[in-house]
Amino acid sequence: MQISPFWRQQWRPLTLIVTIFLLCFYLPVESLQNFPRLENAFWEALYLVRWYAREHVLLCLIPAFFIAGAIAVFLGQNSVIKYLGSKANPFLAYGVASVSGIILAVCSCTVLPLFAGIYRMGAGLGAATTFLYSGPAINILAITLTTRILGLQLGIARAVGAIVFSIVIGVAMQFIFRQEEQEKADKEMVLPDEETTRPLWQNALFLAVLVGILVFANWASPEATSGVWYAIYEAKWVVTGVLGVALAAILVAWFGLAAGKVILIAGVTAVLAFQFGENPLVPFGFAVLGLSWLTSTNRDETGEWFESSWDNAKQILPLLLVGIFVAGMLLGRPSGEGLIPSEWIVTAVGSNSLFANFFAAIAGAFMYFATLTEIPILQGLLGNGMASGPALALLLAGPALSLPNMLVIRSVIGTKKTMVFVLLVVGMATASGFIYGSLAE
């Protein structure tokens, strides 16, 4: 019996629909009512999604979407290929990508729009995945706090391991998929010269201002209430405001936006900042809406900027929220507990065996860590008997990966490359934790 071409193409969605229907049809609701952990996990997932929406979407993701859109529209494909492409100077490409986290204090989800932007613009797979890992992993404030709270040895091991990891993972990805990358590089050789509407330094300064807004708006509070990091934290919104004024001036002077409209939005934002000083999300949110309105109503390159940013948001944000919900169901919030009991995790990582290090790496890879939250979580685990090797394995795998992070990476580079990337991170974290734990004992 011959199957029609239609059903040969549609068997996957049909299978998915039938599977979901059968799960719903036979859902054992009565039995689940007697399973309080499931109910608790559901609420944990909702709390985690709400927390993420309040703390990260407006301040982290939306600026990252605008930066990714700006890279796609204003930086130019030839520029990305020249410095980060498969045939770029490897010392420059991997060097820049590996230390990017020193500037970008972002989590594993916020780095995704930036990664997608440079990869789609022609960055080589190696440099792009080096950036993907290093962005959240080599956060100078996180390294400093790790050293201060968890000890000098663990802090140094984390810093060195993260930088080495990022380069090794990038080189390995480039080598494993070298044939595909060669075909991609061959196509790039015939790209026509791009017409530039402004000097490269102006575009670079524009991107630097956007990155500055992202970094300072999300500057986390350090544990100490004195010193340089705390002084920066105290002044974060002042610096963010100054950068916002600089952005407004750039949009008028270099991008030709109507000065009257820009001044109106900047003025209302300033009034809201004074009115809602205790809740900076209000003026920040209005500024985002104003920027969106200004750019979306134009048909020039600023309109293209908004469209590119919106395309990134449509693809990435739904996957992230779904992934965060599932992660919350499984593991709960940092202060809660999901379907998997925390006692299991503590018991599994109490020694420096290969299994303990692997378990710590794989658990860290699927958990979601906001910037700096991994440190108090790890402090609690160490206090409950976690060995030093698994602690390093979790530090090297956790901040750079998460379940929502994996879902988005798959949509950008495909299933095979995502699986290889995750296996490389987990495998290297396991080996590093085992070696470090053996030497530390």
MARNU-892191 format. One record per residue (C-alpha): x, y, z. Coordinates in steps of 0.02 Angstrom, whole numbers, padded with zeros to 5 digits, always signed. Example, Ala and Ser with C-alpha at 12.3 -4.5 7.8 and 13.67 -1.06 7.14 Angstrom:
2
+00615-00225+00390+00684-00053+00357
***
This chain:
441
+00000+00000+00000+00076+00164-00056+00073+00313+00063+00022+00476-00017+00152+00617-00027+00043+00724+00087+00052+00601+00232+00237+00571+00203+00263+00755+00238+00134+00772+00378+00166+00617+00483+00270+00710+00613+00142+00845+00656+00005+00713+00651+00101+00603+00772+00130+00751+00888-00054+00799+00886-00113+00621+00918+00014+00599+01060-00041+00760+01146-00224+00711+01124-00197+00539+01202-00101+00615+01347-00244+00735+01379-00376+00599+01356-00296+00479+01480-00227+00611+01600-00238+00532+01776-00301+00688+01863-00371+00593+02013-00204+00509+02047-00107+00671+02026-00214+00756+02158-00131+00643+02286+00043+00693+02228+00080+00858+02319+00256+00874+02244+00179+00893+02071+00067+01034+02131+00215+01118+02215+00320+01099+02057+00182+01183+01956+00181+01333+02071+00371+01338+02072+00368+01346+01882+00243+01490+01884+00345+01585+02014+00504+01561+01913+00421+01622+01751+00351+01774+01841+00519+01813+01919+00605+01798+01751+00476+01911+01667+00498+02043+01802+00686+02037+01821+00754+01992+01650+00638+02020+01502+00629+02210+01506+00804+02248+01571+00903+02106+01490+00817+02029+01341+00741+02182+01257+00906+02279+01255+00990+02121+01191+00861+02108+01051+00896+02288+00999+01085+02254+01003+01064+02099+00895+00956+02196+00773+01085+02336+00767+01223+02211+00728+01120+02142+00584+01074+02310+00508+01212+02433+00550+01373+02335+00575+01368+02252+00405+01393+02071+00357+01566+02100+00283+01628+02175+00447+01566+02026+00548+01643+01904+00424+01807+02001+00422+01832+01991+00610+01733+01837+00662+01708+01735+00503+01777+01561+00470+01927+01634+00377+01961+01776+00498+02123+01787+00596+02092+01650+00727+02191+01741+00862+02082+01896+00839+01917+01802+00818+01937+01682+00964+02027+01810+01071+01888+01938+01059+01750+01808+01078+01832+01722+01228+01845+01878+01337+01679+01955+01289+01603+01903+01455+01718+02024+01546+01614+02163+01469+01445+02075+01456+01378+02031+01628+01237+01927+01555+01155+01760+01590+01140+01610+01475+00976+01676+01403+01021+01859+01377+01172+01811+01272+01062+01717+01148+01001+01863+01041+01180+01925+01026+01242+01752+00977+01102+01732+00849+01140+01904+00778+01325+01877+00746+01302+01698+00685+01169+01745+00557+01277+01889+00499+01416+01770+00451+01521+01738+00606+01608+01569+00601+01532+01430+00706+01690+01421+00811+01698+01606+00856+01509+01615+00880+01504+01468+01002+01657+01535+01093+01558+01696+01118+01403+01596+01166+01497+01508+01306+01606+01652+01366+01467+01783+01370+01387+01720+01531+01535+01618+01596+01674+01749+01607+01583+01881+01707+01716+01978+01802+01597+02018+01946+01547+01834+01959+01729+01780+01959+01769+01908+02095+01622+01852+02203+01667+01669+02177+01842+01704+02242+01777+01806+02387+01639+01688+02444+01692+01515+02386+01880+01533+02401+02031+01588+02299+02065+01415+02226+01889+01392+02158+01885+01570+02092+02048+01551+01997+01995+01379+01932+01831+01453+01870+01914+01600+01782+02049+01498+01696+01930+01355+01655+01800+01470+01578+01923+01558+01462+02007+01395+01409+01838+01310+01390+01770+01444+01275+01917+01432+01155+01928+01241+01157+01741+01223+01130+01744+01348+00987+01892+01265+00902+01813+01093+00925+01647+01151+00850+01738+01229+00703+01836+01068+00674+01690+00947+00693+01582+01045+00570+01727+01102+00461+01647+01043+00299+01489+01145+00326+01592+01293+00382+01701+01280+00226+01547+01284+00115+01484+01434+00212+01653+01522+00192+01656+01488+00005+01488+01575-00014+01552+01724+00086+01694+01750-00037+01575+01815-00170+01486+01941-00060+01475+02113-00144+01548+02267-00062+01426+02350+00056+01375+02530+00044+01412+02620+00206+01307+02767+00262+01422+02814+00407+01600+02775+00467+01632+02612+00559+01681+02707+00717+01509+02786+00728+01423+02617+00716+01546+02547+00843+01511+02689+00965+01323+02667+00940+01338+02481+00982+01449+02521+01131+01314+02636+01202+01182+02500+01181+01295+02373+01266+01330+02497+01405+01144+02518+01437+01125+02328+01445+01272+02307+01564+01235+02447+01687+01046+02423+01692+01081+02245+01749+01228+02278+01864+01198+02161+02010+01220+02209+02192+01382+02138+02264+01385+02060+02436+01497+02197+02508+01420+02368+02540+01580+02461+02500+01715+02462+02367+01718+02489+02179+01585+02362+02131+01462+02431+02257+01498+02610+02202+01458+02561+02023+01300+02476+02082+01245+02632+02176+01272+02738+02019+01202+02612+01894+01044+02708+01850+01135+02873+01837+01257+02795+01715+01114+02710+01621+01025+02877+01607+01180+02963+01539+01200+02825+01411+01016+02846+01365+01046+03031+01331+01197+02985+01225+01089+02861+01128+00958+02995+01097+01091+03115+01031+01163+02980+00916+00991+02937+00847+00961+03119+00802+01135+03165+00740+01186+03007+00647+01024+02915+00609+00913+03062+00565+00770+03031+00687+00656+03180+00718+00734+03284+00856+00566+03340+00924+00502+03163+00949+00665+03105+01027+00667+03253+01148+00485+03221+01194+00518+03039+01237+00679+03082+01330+00589+03216+01430+00445+03104+01481+00569+02967+01528+00664+03091+01639+00502+03145+01724+00454+02963+01755+00628+02929+01824+00603+03064+01957+00424+03014+01990+00458+02827+02004+00633+02828+02076+00600+02670+02176+00539+02576+02023+00658+02607+01877+00563+02482+01769+00431+02617+01736+00546+02746+01650+00649+02608+01571+00492+02526+01500+00429+02693+01432+00598+02725+01350+00589+02553+01267+00413+02588+01204+00468+02758+01141+00618+02687+01048+00507+02552+00973+00381+02682+00914+00516+02795+00841+00600+02657+00743+00448+02553+00691+00363+02702+00608+00513+02738+00496+00546+02658+00327+00733+02689+00327+00872+02590+00410+00803+02625+00584+00642+02539+00530+00747+02390+00474+00830+02394+00644+00663+02375+00732+00606+02237+00613+00766+02139+00641+00750+02159+00830+00567+02106+00824+00610+01952+00721+00734+01899+00855+00605+01929+00992+00471+01826+00903+00587+01678+00884+00678+01679+01050+00560+01743+01186+00424+01608+01174+00554+01469+01178+00638+01546+01329+00477+01562+01429+00427+01382+01390+00600+01321+01438+00601+01419+01600+00430+01348+01646+00492+01170+01618+00653+01204+01714+00549+01272+01858+00441+01115+01857+00594+01002+01867+00708+01097+01985+00606+01242+02056+00672+01413+02099+00840+01440+02188+00743+01453+02351+00616+01315+02310+00604+01137+02250+00526+01057+02097+00492+00877+02048+00673+00827+02081+00708+00829+02270+00858+00936+02318+00917+00794+02432+00950+00688+02279+01065+00820+02207+01161+00844+02370+01181+00655+02391+01239+00632+02211+01378+00762+02220+01452+00723+02390+01608+00639+02320+01734+00676+02184+01691+00526+02076+01667+00540+01888+01482+00511+01912+01469+00650+02042+01557+00772+01926+01451+00718+01777+01292+00735+01879+01342+00911+01936+01383+00961+01758+01222+00892+01683+01115+00964+01825+01198+01133+01802+01172+01125+01615+00984+01105+01633+00957+01224+01779+00930+01409+01747+01051+01526+01837+01025+01713+01828+01186+01813+01837+01274+01786+02006+01137+01673+02078+01246+01519+02054+01362+01578+02194+01240+01575+02342+01163+01414+02274+01334+01333+02267+01377+01401+02438+01225+01312+02508+01268+01150+02417+01448+01154+02481+01381+01182+02656+01275+01025+02634+01420+00915+02585+01452+00947+02400+01631+00904+02350+01746+01035+02272+01762+00946+02104+01574+00940+02068+01564+01121+02128+01684+01175+01990+01593+01065+01863+01430+01152+01905+01512+01324+01896+01582+01288+01723+01425+01211+01649+01284+01301+01741+01299+01486+01699+01333+01451+01514+01192+01327+01484+01010+01302+01533+00860+01211+01464+00783+01370+01388+00954+01416+01321+00966+01247+01230+00795+01267+01150+00845+01433+01073+01018+01374+01018+00935+01230+00926+00825+01352+00831+00980+01448+00775+01110+01315+00731+01007+01154+00724+00989+00998+00829+01155+00914+00787+01264+01065+00824+01169+01102+00984+01192+00924+01046+01379+00930+01009+01395+01099+01097+01304+01036+01252+01406+00874+01255+01568+00972+01242+01520+01087+01386+01460+00945+01498+01607+00831+01453+01739+00965+01484+01655+01022+01645+01652+00842+01707+01836+00814+01667+01889+00981+01740+01792+00951+01900+01865+00778+01920+02044+00839+01893+02020+00990+02008+01940+00884+02143+02081+00757+02135+02212+00894+02154+02117+00987+02290+02092+00835+02401
***
